[in-house]
Amino acid sequence: MSILVLNSGSSSLKFAIFPEGQEDASVEGIAEQLNSDAAQVVIKRDGKKSETALSGADHKQALQFILEQLPETPRAVGHRIVHGGEHFTEPALVTSKVIDEIRATVPLAPLHNPGSLLGIETMVELYPELPQVTVFDTAFHQTLPEFAYRYALPEKCYRDYSVRRYGFHGTSHSYVSKAAAAELGFDLENSRVLVAHLGNGASTCAVLNGKSVDTSMGLTPLEGLVMGTRSGDVDPSLHQYLATAAGMSLEEINNMLNKESGLLGLSQGASNDMRTLRGLASEGNQPAALAIEIFCYRLAKSLAALCVATGGLDYLIFTGGIGENDPAIRERVTEKLAFLGLEIDADANANHGENNHGIITTADSPATALTICTKEEFMIAQLTAQTISK
């Protein structure tokens, strides 16, 4: 029996099938550029990749095609939902009430939740008999204390409009902190852990005794670190200033902050990919070098600040595409955090800690840094199986 994991966007649909008890997907892929002539489905199976054109296909047609390619009908479906607001502190079986509550959070995540709803409603229409579970990126952070999640705004902003810090990447932060404890044999419920999830989207999280107590993202995934195309933290008066000085609309400013900023903006449009920027920087490209330096500085500053929430540091986990695969970024960040007791082992870091449970610090380093491969889709499959078994 297998679990189908879906991550539905406005014009794309990522999917993966996890046989029961297996951490690796047996089939995975993506339907992309949906509702256009360029729509296609890419499927990876047994180390081979196939591409099928589905010109003009919508989500329903793409899902029908995908399900026809699977070796069996899945036991259940797990949906990744970016924003659950304050409604959801754990995974939930899909019901009409749950769908309505997700729809109520659309104003908080207008770029993500409409696509998720489309995926849920399409699967319910196609396979109404299949149990379906929603897994929320925000749920892990619902343990933040009020003094950590509230903004210094009038009470009515929180009471009437749900303006607060929610945090994201919760499935990843939860998975890697548990995986690190299992790999190294420490007691997660008596530990001080920081997690740096670094990819095109990036966030940090303070995990104290197994619970999220603070995180870098806020009301939306725009707050916090420098990311691929997102600015991260900026002065809240920026919108007013650019509207007055540059005549930009609210929509134009939001588009710039989400899609034209971050590494891409700092590198003067060169790239939002850290690998490309590191290559350019090695050739003397100054904007690329500056983008990398700002990325590392802001990341180190965020991690240091989160130690206020944990009261110190036992373990620092690097995960995500950059966190798992870029020794130079890890070295630069840990060097900035040497005062926290992190002593990098250059050789271990160069091979991603492969010979010692992912550990990239020296044996006598007071705090331990390590790399853990995040498996968000597997975590969703696991949570889905646990939820339907209840």
N, C-alpha and C positions, 0 to 999 in steps of 0.2 A: 504494500500500500504506500502511496506517495502523496506528498503535499505540493501543490502548485503555488508558487509565490509570484505575485503580480505587483509591479510598480508602474502605475498608469499616469502618464502625463497628458497634456492637451493634444499633442500630436505624436506621441510615442507610447510604447508599451513594452517594458522590460519583463521578462519572465524566466523562471527557473523551476525545474522539477527536482525534488529531493526525496529519494527512496527512504523509507522509514529506517532510522538508525544510522544514516550516512550524512557526513558533514559536507560532502561535495555533490554538486548538482549533476544529475545524469544527462540532463538536457537543459540548455539555457539559450537565451537569445534576445532579440529586440525587434519589434515592429516599429519602423520609423517613418517620418514624413507622411503620416497618415492624412487622409483627406486631400491628397495631392496626386498628380500624375507620377511622382517619383516614389510613391509608397512602396515599401518592400519589407520582407521579413528575413532576418538573418538568424540562422539556427546553428548552434554548436553542439555536436554529439560525437562521442568516441574520438575526440581529437580532430574531427573534421568540421569544416564550416560550409554551410550552403546558403545561398542567397536566392530568394524568390521574389520576383516583381509582382506587386498587387496594385496596379495602377488605380487610383481613386478609392482604395479601400478605407473604410472607417474602422473604428475600434471593434465593432461587432464582427465585421467580415474578417479582420485580422485575428481576432480571438477564435473564430470558427476554424480558420486555417491552422492556427497553432495547435488547437486541441485535437485536430485530425492527425497531427504529426506525432502525438504522444503515444507511447506504447500501451498506456492504459488510462482509464478515467481516474483522475486523482481522488484521493479520499476526502480532501478538503482544499479550500483555497485561502491563502493568507494574503491580505492586501497591506502594502506599506502606505501609511497615511502620514503626511508631514506634520499636520497640525491637529491636535485633539483638544485645544483649549484647556479649560479646567474640567471639562466633562469626563475625561478619560484618564485614569491613573493606571490602567492595565488593558490588555487586549480585550476585545469585545466581539461576541457573535453578532453577525449582521442581522439586524431587524429593521423594520420600517422606522422605529424610534431612533436607532443608532444612525441610520441614514439622515434623518432629520437633524440630529445633533451635529453631525459632520457638516451638513449644509449650513448650519448656523455659524460655523467657524470660517466659512469662505471669506468674509471680510478680513479675517486675520491672516489668511494665506491665499490671496486671489490668484497667485501664479501656480499653486500646487493642488489645493484641495478640489477645485472643479474637475481636474483631470482624474483624480482619485475617485471621485464620485461617479464619473463616467465609466471607469473600469468596474466598480462595484455593481452598478446598475445593469451594465451589459452582461456580467457573469450571472447575476440573479435572473436575468431574462433568458439566457441560454441554458443554464443549469440550475433551476430553482430548487432541485432536490439536494444539491451539494451544500454541506455546511461551509460557511464563509466567515472569516475572522479578520477584524481590523487590528493592525498593530501600529501604534502611534510613536513617531519620533520624539514627541514631547513627553510621553508618559513617564520615562525614567526620571525626568527632572521635576516631577510633581512633589518630590520630597524636599525641594528647596524651602528653607524657612522664609517666613514673610519678609523679614528684613533683607533677604537676598533677592526676592522676586519683585518687590514693589519699587516703582519709580517714585521720585520725589515730586509728585503731581497732586493736584486736588483729588480728594477722595472720590468724587463723582466720575473721574476718568476711569478708575478701577471698577467702581460699583456699577456704573451704567454702560461702560464701553469695553470692559475686560482688558484695559490697558495694564499690562504687567510683563515681566520677563518670563518666557516659557522655556527657552532653550530647545535645541534640536540635536540631531545625530545621536539621540538617546539610545537607540538600539545598538549602535556601534560602541558607545561609551560603556554601556552595560555589558556587552559581550566581551570586550577586550579586558575589562577589569576582572571579570570572572575567569577568563581564560588565563590571565597572568597568574592569578592566585592558584589555579589548578596546575599550571606549568611549573611554578616555583615552589609550591607547597606552603604558601603563607596563608594566614587566616584573614580573609577579606573583611570579616566583621570586626577586626581589630587592626585596622591599617589606615595609612594616609596615602592615597593614590591620586596622581594627576594624570590625565589623559589628553594627548594632543592628536586629534583627528585631522589629518592634513591632506586635502585633495583640492579639487577645484573649489569646493566648499570646505571651510575649515572652522573648527571650534575646539575649545579647551573645556575641561570639566574637572571639578574637584569631587572626588569620591571618598567620603569619610565613612569608614566602617561599612562599606558596601553600598552606601546611598549617595546619590547626587546631592551636593549641598550648595553648589554654585557652578555657573557655566558662562561662557563668553557671549553666546548668542542670546537675544532677548525676545521682544515682541515678535520679531520676524528674524529670518536667517541672515539679515543684512548687518546686524550689530556684531561688534567684536573684532576679530582678526582681519588682516589683509587676506583676501582670497583671490581666486583666479580672475574674476571680473567684478567682484563686489568690493566696495571700498572698506567695509568694516566701519569702525567708529569714526564719526565726523562731528563737528560742532552742530548742534541742533539748529542753529541760526543759518546754516548754509543755504537751506531752501529759500529763505527770505532774501538773503544777500544775492543769490544768483537770479532770483526772479526780478530783483530791482536792477542789479548791475548788468546782467546779460539778457534780460527779457525772456528767460526760460520759463516754460510752464511747469506745473507740478509733475505732470506726466514725463516731460523731458528730463527733469532732474532725477526722478526716480529711475528712469531707464538708464541714465548715465551712471548712477550709483550702483545699480545692479548688474549692468551688462557692459559698461565701458570703462570701469575703474579697476581697482585692485592691481594685480601684476600687469594686466593688459594696459591699463592707463598709465601706470608708472613707467613702463618700458616704452612709452610713446607708440603704443599699438603693435609692438613687435610680436608679443605672444602672451597668452595666459598660462602656458605650459612651462613648469619649472625646468624641465630638461632642456627645452629650447633656450630659455633664458640663461641657464648655466653655461651652455655652449657659446652664446653670444658674449657673456661676461668674460669668458676665458680668452676671447678674441679682442678684448678691450672696449666692448660696448658699455659706455657709462650708464645710460638709462637702465639697461638690464641689470648691471651690478647694483645700482641704487635700489631697484625693485626687490632684489634678493635681500639686501641689507635691511630694508624697511620691514620686509616680511619676517625676517628672523628677530629683529629687535622687538617688534610688536608682539610676536609669539612669546619670546622670553619674558617680556614685561607682563603679559597676561598670566603666564604660569607662575611667576613670582607672586603676583597679586593673589592668586588663588590659594597660596599657602596660608593666607590669613584665615581662609575658611577651614582648612584642614589642621592648622596649628603646627605645620611642619611637613616634611616629605620623607616617605619611605620608598615609594616607587613612582617613576615617571615612565609612562607608556607612549611610544610613538606608533601611530597606525594611519591607515589611509594610504593612497598612492604615493605621496611624498614622504610621509612618515615611515613607511615600510621600506622604501627603496632608495632614499637619498642620503647617503652617509655624510656628505658635506653640510647639508642643512642641519642634520642632527648634531654634528660636531660644533657648528657655529652656535647653535642654541644652547647646548649643554655647557659650552665654555662661558657663555654669558651668565649661566646659573651655577657656576662653580661654588659660589658662596652658600648654596644650599646643600653642599656636600656631594656634588656630582663630579666624578673624576673619569673622564672618557678614556677608554682603551682603544687606541687608533686601529689596531689590527682587528679587534672584535667588531668595531663599528664598521669597518670596511666590508666585512662579510655578513653584516646585518645580525651579528650574534648567533649565527647558525650553529656554532659548535658549543654553545652554552645557553640553551633555552632562550635565545634572543637577547641575552644580556650584552650591553655594549659599554659598560663601565668596568673599572678595574675591580679586582677581588677585594681590595680594602677600601673601596669607595663607601663613605657613610650612607649615601643613598644610591639606589639602583635604578638605572635607566635601561629600558629594553624595547624591542620591537615585537609587536604582536600583529599578525595578519587579521584584519577585521573580516567577519563573515556575517554581514547584516542579513543577507537572504536566508542563510541557514538558521540564524536566530529567529527570524520571522516564521520559518517552517516549524521550528521547535516550539515556539510560543503558540502557534496555531494548533499543533498536535495536542499540546497540554490543555488548551482552552476547550477543544471539542471533547477531550477525554473526561472533562469535568461534567 
